[in-house]
Amino acid sequence: MDTKNLTENQFEQWVAITQSNQMQDTHPLRITVSKSDNNLYQAKIDYTATRIDSVNSYKVNSSGELEAIDFEHYPAMKVVSQSFPEIKQNQLTTNQINMWVVAVQDVLFEQKGLKPGIDVVYDLETATDDSIANVKAFKIDYTPSANGGANNANKTLINEFRINSDGNLEIKDVNSETGYRIISKVYMDTSMVQ
């Protein structure tokens, strides 16, 4: 694969796989992709459940390598991957699944006129059994606390997703005979979302 000429979806896949391989926790993360002044992709990563600064940033350098923030020498960047990863959609880790669900859930919010991370924050609960991963998305409603922080008021179930045995992302659909419908067939792709 020519990593100097990636599609936006391929860049997002590379970032998702690389970031998830570096994570210790399973908090769901949002990847926001844009283009730099020299027309190269860059990405910012932040949590879905809070309104805080980004977790990490990535870009493809002029050699086609993926770079991330070098936290020891901030704001310098360092090469974290030199080749595009192999993606097996029916063997994704919890973090990789969560990033895919976040990409889809963000588009669903945007279609309703809501800005994820600004107008709405949410969390995921992921469980796997055999070859199927199940993910529940919960909207979080925070209330201000007396000391100026925020209290977690409540979580409301908004959607249920699963990765089927073929590696497709499905969403719970009461109008479907099986109860689910495919919403994304390619990892991190949101073109089917409606």
N, C-alpha and C positions, 0 to 999 in steps of 0.2 A: 504494500500500500504506500502511495506517495504521501507522506505525512506533511509535505509542504503545501499540498492541495486538498485538504480535507473538506468535506461538507460540514455544515454546522452540527449535524447529528453525529457524525463521526468524531468530531472534536469533543462534543459533550460525552460520548461514550468513553473516550480515552480518559477524560478528566474523572468521570464517575468511577471507572475501574481503578484508576491510580489512587484517587482519594480514599476509596473504600478499602483498598489494601493497606493503607496507612493508619486506619482508624482502630481505636481500641473499643469505643462505645458504639452504640447503634442508634444514636439520635438522628432522626431524619434531617437530611440536608438538601438545600435548594441550590442548583447550579444556574447562574445567570450568565449567558453568553453574549458577548458583543465583539465588535471589531476594533482594533487599535488604529491609530493614525496611519500606520504603514500597511493597513488592510490584513493584518494577521488576527486570528481569533484569540480572545482572552476570556477568562471566566472568573467569576467571583462566587464563592461558596459561603452560605450562611445557614443557620438553623431555621426550621419552619415554625418552631414553637415559641420563639422569642423575637424581640425587635432589638437585636444587638449587632455590633460590628461583624464583619465577615470572618469566617473561620480560616480561609485560605484563598489564594488567587493563583491562577494558572495562565500560561500562554504558550504558544508554539513559537520557538525562535526561528531565525532565518535559516537554520540548518535542518529544520523539521523535527526538532526534539521538543518534548514537553518539559516546561519549566514551572516550578512552583516557588513561592516565597521561601527564602532562606531565613528562617526565624533567628538564627544566630547572627546574621549579618543584615538584618532588616534595613532598608527595603529591597536589598539585592535579591535576585532570583537565582535558582540553581536547577540544573537538569535533573529530573526525577524519572524520566522514561525516554528511551531512545527509539523504541519501536511500538507500533500499535498492538494492543493486546488481543489475544484470542477471546471471543465472547461466546460462551455456551449458555444460552438463555434458560435452559432447564437445569442449570447447575449454578445459579447466581447465589452469592452470599446474601445474608440479611441486609447488609448495608447497600449492596448493589440493587436489590429489590426495592428497598426504601427510596433510593434516588429515582428509580423509574416511576414509582407510584407518585412521588412528589412532582415530577415533571408533568404527569398527566393531571393530577389534582390541581396544580397551579393553573393549567389551561382551563379546566372546568370552572374555577373561580373567575378567571379573566373573562370567560364567556358570559358570566353573570354581572360583569362590571366591577368586580372586586379585585383589588391589587394584593396578591399574596405577600405577606410580610409587612404590609402597611394597613390594609383594611381588615385583614383576617390572618390569624395565626392558628396553627394546627399541629397535631402530633399523630404518630402512627403506632399501632400495635401489630407486630408481625409474629406469626406462628407458622411453623412448617410441620407437615406430616407426610411421610412417604415422598411422593414426587410433586406435591402441591403445596404452595406457600399461600397463606391467607393473610391479608392486611386490612385492618380497619383504620379509617381516617376519622379523627375526632377534632372538631372545631373547639378551640379553647377560648373561653370568655374570662378575661382578667378583670378584677376590680381593684381600684387603688387602695392601698393600705395606709394606715395612720402615719407611718414613718416615711412616706413618700415612695415606697416601692409598690409592688403589686401582689395581690393574693390571687391564687388560682381559684376562680369562682366555680366553674364547672366545665365539663367536657361533654360535647354533644356529638353522637355518631352521625357522620355526614355521608360516608360511602364505604363500601366494602369491595376489595379487590382480591384477585388471586392470580397466581402464575399457574397455568394449567400444565399438564404433562408434556405438551408440545413446546412449552416455553413462551406462550403468548400471554400477555397481560389482559385479564378480563375484569369487568366491573359488574357488580350485582345489578340485575335488571328484572324488575317484577313483571315486565311485559315479555320476557323471554321464556320459552318452554323449559330450558335448562336452569333458569334463574340467573344466568350470567351471559354476557356478550363480550366478544373480543373488542378491546378498545385500543390496543397497540400490539403490533406483530413484530416490531423491530425495537431492540433495546434502546431506550431513551427517546424514541420517536413519538411525537404527539400529533402526527398528521391525520390520524383516524379519529381523534377525540371530538365528540359531539354530544 
